[in-house]
Amino acid sequence: MTDITLYDYPKSSASYRVRIALNLAELNYTKVNVDLLSGAQSDTDHMSRNPQGFVPVLDIDGLRLTQSLAILDYLDRTRNMGLLPNDAADRARQQALATAIAVDLHPVCNLSVAERATGGVDPARTEWMQYYIGKGLIAFETLLGQFAQAPYCCGDRSSLADICLIPQLYNADRWGISLDQMPRIRAVRETCDKVLAFSDAHPNNGTK
Ligand SMILES: N[C@@H](CCC(=O)N[C@@H](CS)C(=O)NCC(=O)O)C(=O)O
């Protein structure tokens, strides 16, 4: 056990963001699996951690934190990660990239939302996912045009935008979305795939 515990589910993209950030900050942590498929997020135990019934939840520094973006902000500020630039204009533009995924795209593709909207049956469910993920990623690709072509989304170092993008690409693969029309996104993925902090956080690595 370590002093940092992440209540996690491997395929959860919000949890995946936090795993990447913990790795980038070089923090050791213990993962506790909350099995979303069996409904463990609604158990009394987990609801007492997060009344929203969501992962991730992070126990750190004597605190219990929820909401991946809030957790990333906490790690950034307390571990000086430099996930966002100081310049106000640059910061706003980079935050826009991250929130385009974490605040706009991700929630409509949350499994429980998609199931309620489509009855959880195919082809309706797959069409829903492909429509919203495809539309969100195409917009993200266009937004990337505001930034200099660089190995990462916003330059020569990883940032909040990369941490939000990479887990969403894992979801895109799951739902069969082609990235053929998204060269910038493909290039960022190629870069991040080679970085241990990102690859170690991949859902295929299961519970640590
Ligand atoms: N805004 C939240 C979203 C968290 C979220 O949607 N978590 C999903 C997994 S990615 C979840 O726990 N879903 C469980 C459910 O829908 O029942 C965050 O960024 O932490």
The ligand as an SDF file (V2000), in Angstrom:
LIG
                    3D

 20 19  0  0  0  0  0  0  0  0999 V2000
  -16.7380   14.4050  -14.6630 N   0  0  0  0  0  0  0  0  0  0  0  0
  -16.2930   13.1820  -14.0410 C   0  0  0  0  0  0  0  0  0  0  0  0
  -16.8070   12.0240  -14.8650 C   0  0  0  0  0  0  0  0  0  0  0  0
  -16.4990   10.7070  -14.2130 C   0  0  0  0  0  0  0  0  0  0  0  0
  -17.1330    9.5760  -15.0040 C   0  0  0  0  0  0  0  0  0  0  0  0
  -17.9760    9.7970  -15.8870 O   0  0  0  0  0  0  0  0  0  0  0  0
  -16.7410    8.3570  -14.6740 N   0  0  0  0  0  0  0  0  0  0  0  0
  -17.3070    7.2190  -15.3390 C   0  0  0  0  0  0  0  0  0  0  0  0
  -16.2230    6.3400  -15.9180 C   0  0  0  0  0  0  0  0  0  0  0  0
  -15.3000    7.2180  -17.1590 S   0  0  0  0  0  0  0  0  0  0  0  0
  -18.0970    6.4220  -14.3250 C   0  0  0  0  0  0  0  0  0  0  0  0
  -17.6780    6.2670  -13.1910 O   0  0  0  0  0  0  0  0  0  0  0  0
  -19.2550    5.9030  -14.7450 N   0  0  0  0  0  0  0  0  0  0  0  0
  -20.0670    5.0890  -13.9060 C   0  0  0  0  0  0  0  0  0  0  0  0
  -21.5170    5.1370  -14.3170 C   0  0  0  0  0  0  0  0  0  0  0  0
  -21.8580    5.8440  -15.2590 O   0  0  0  0  0  0  0  0  0  0  0  0
  -22.2990    4.4740  -13.6440 O   0  0  0  0  0  0  0  0  0  0  0  0
  -14.7650   13.1670  -13.9680 C   0  0  0  0  0  0  0  0  0  0  0  0
  -14.1400   13.7750  -14.8400 O   0  0  0  0  0  0  0  0  0  0  0  0
  -14.2060   12.5820  -13.0330 O   0  0  0  0  0  0  0  0  0  0  0  0
  1  2  1  0
  2  3  1  0
  2 18  1  0
  3  4  1  0
  4  5  1  0
  5  6  2  0
  5  7  1  0
  7  8  1  0
  8  9  1  0
  8 11  1  0
  9 10  1  0
 11 12  2  0
 11 13  1  0
 13 14  1  0
 14 15  1  0
 15 16  2  0
 15 17  1  0
 18 19  2  0
 18 20  1  0
M  END
$$$$
